[in-house]
Amino acid sequence: QVQLVESGGGLVQAGGSLRLSCAASGLTFGNFAMGWFRQAPGKEREFVVAISWGGYSSYFADSAKGRFTISRDNAKNTVYLQMNSLKPEDTAVYYCAALRRERAAYYSGSYYSSNEYDYWGQGTQVTVSS
């Protein structure tokens, strides 16, 4: 059974930082690209950032560029999202998701689409106060 478990969310003031983690089990982690999405109240889930299965390539939403970084440790089956210079508009539930390597390799656009991902975590709340 595949499980993705996010952690590290919380309440932070604007300008602060948070580091989210997503621990994966039940899958061959190195065969999956990993992505982070978020969903704010009343809004659709949106792409934030993703990383290729080997960690060599990263993909960012415009809102994340220059502030967020993504990394992965394949030995620990974990992907990380470092969020700096947080803004109130970053408030959302953050989800990690796993995308099969074959699909990501065939079409890089798949990184950006939630419909392409195979497995999802339960989410972790991030709240940024002004």
C-alpha positions as CSV (number, residue, x, y, z in Angstrom):
1,Q,0.0,0.0,0.0
2,V,1.4,3.3,-1.1
3,Q,1.5,6.1,1.5
4,L,2.7,9.6,1.3
5,V,2.8,11.4,4.6
6,E,3.4,15.2,4.8
7,S,4.7,17.0,7.8
8,G,6.1,20.4,8.8
9,G,3.1,22.6,8.2
10,G,2.0,25.2,10.8
11,L,1.5,28.8,11.5
12,V,4.1,31.3,10.5
13,Q,4.3,35.1,10.1
14,A,4.7,36.7,6.7
15,G,8.3,36.7,5.7
16,G,9.1,33.6,7.6
17,S,10.0,30.1,6.5
18,L,8.8,26.6,6.7
19,R,10.1,23.3,5.5
20,L,7.7,20.6,4.5
21,S,8.6,16.9,4.3
22,C,6.8,14.1,2.5
23,A,7.8,10.6,3.5
24,A,6.9,7.9,0.9
25,S,6.4,4.2,1.5
26,G,5.0,1.2,-0.5
27,L,6.6,2.3,-3.8
28,T,10.0,2.4,-5.5
29,F,10.7,6.0,-4.7
30,G,13.4,6.4,-7.3
31,N,10.8,5.5,-10.0
32,F,8.6,8.5,-9.3
33,A,8.9,12.2,-9.8
34,M,7.5,14.1,-6.9
35,G,5.4,17.2,-6.8
36,W,3.9,19.6,-4.3
37,F,0.4,21.1,-4.9
38,R,-1.7,23.4,-2.7
39,Q,-5.3,24.2,-2.2
40,A,-6.6,27.3,-0.5
41,P,-10.2,27.6,0.7
42,G,-12.6,28.1,-2.1
43,K,-10.0,27.6,-4.7
44,E,-8.8,24.8,-7.0
45,R,-5.8,22.7,-6.2
46,E,-2.8,24.3,-7.9
47,F,0.7,23.2,-8.8
48,V,3.6,24.6,-6.7
49,V,6.8,22.8,-7.6
50,A,8.0,19.4,-8.7
51,I,11.3,17.4,-9.0
52,S,12.4,14.7,-11.3
53,W,12.9,11.1,-10.1
54,G,16.7,11.6,-9.9
55,G,16.5,15.1,-8.5
56,Y,18.2,16.6,-11.5
57,S,15.4,18.8,-12.7
58,S,12.9,21.0,-10.9
59,Y,9.7,22.8,-12.1
60,F,8.2,25.8,-10.5
61,A,5.0,27.7,-10.6
62,D,5.6,31.4,-11.0
63,S,4.4,32.0,-7.5
64,A,7.1,29.8,-6.1
65,K,10.1,30.9,-8.2
66,G,12.8,32.6,-6.1
67,R,11.1,31.7,-2.8
68,F,10.6,27.9,-2.7
69,T,13.0,25.1,-3.3
70,I,12.4,21.4,-3.7
71,S,14.8,18.6,-2.9
72,R,14.7,14.8,-2.4
73,D,16.6,12.2,-0.6
74,N,16.1,8.9,-2.4
75,A,17.9,7.0,0.4
76,K,15.2,8.2,2.8
77,N,12.3,8.1,0.4
78,T,11.6,11.7,1.3
79,V,10.9,14.9,-0.6
80,Y,11.3,18.3,0.9
81,L,9.7,21.7,0.2
82,Q,11.6,24.7,1.6
83,M,9.5,27.8,1.6
84,N,11.0,31.2,2.3
85,S,9.6,34.7,2.3
86,L,6.2,33.4,2.9
87,K,3.2,35.5,2.1
88,P,-0.4,35.4,3.4
89,E,-1.5,34.2,-0.1
90,D,0.6,31.1,0.5
91,T,-1.9,29.9,3.0
92,A,-3.3,26.6,1.9
93,V,-3.3,22.9,2.5
94,Y,-0.1,21.5,0.9
95,Y,-0.1,18.1,-0.7
96,C,2.7,16.0,-2.0
97,A,2.1,13.7,-4.9
98,A,4.0,11.0,-6.9
99,L,4.2,10.9,-10.7
100,R,5.4,7.8,-12.5
101,R,8.8,8.2,-14.1
102,E,7.7,6.9,-17.4
103,R,5.0,9.5,-17.7
104,A,7.2,12.3,-16.6
105,A,10.0,11.3,-19.0
106,Y,7.6,11.1,-21.9
107,Y,6.0,14.5,-21.4
108,S,7.4,17.2,-19.1
109,G,4.1,19.0,-19.0
110,S,2.8,16.2,-16.8
111,Y,4.7,17.7,-13.9
112,Y,2.3,20.6,-13.8
113,S,-1.0,18.7,-13.9
114,S,-2.6,17.1,-10.9
115,N,-4.5,14.7,-13.1
116,E,-1.2,13.0,-14.1
117,Y,-0.1,12.1,-10.6
118,D,-0.7,8.6,-9.3
119,Y,-0.5,8.9,-5.5
120,W,-1.4,11.7,-3.0
121,G,-0.7,12.5,0.6
122,Q,-3.4,13.7,3.0
123,G,-2.0,17.2,3.1
124,T,-0.6,19.5,5.7
125,Q,-1.9,23.0,6.6
126,V,0.3,26.1,6.1
127,T,-1.1,29.3,7.5
128,V,0.8,32.6,7.0
129,S,-0.3,35.5,9.1
130,S,0.1,39.1,8.0
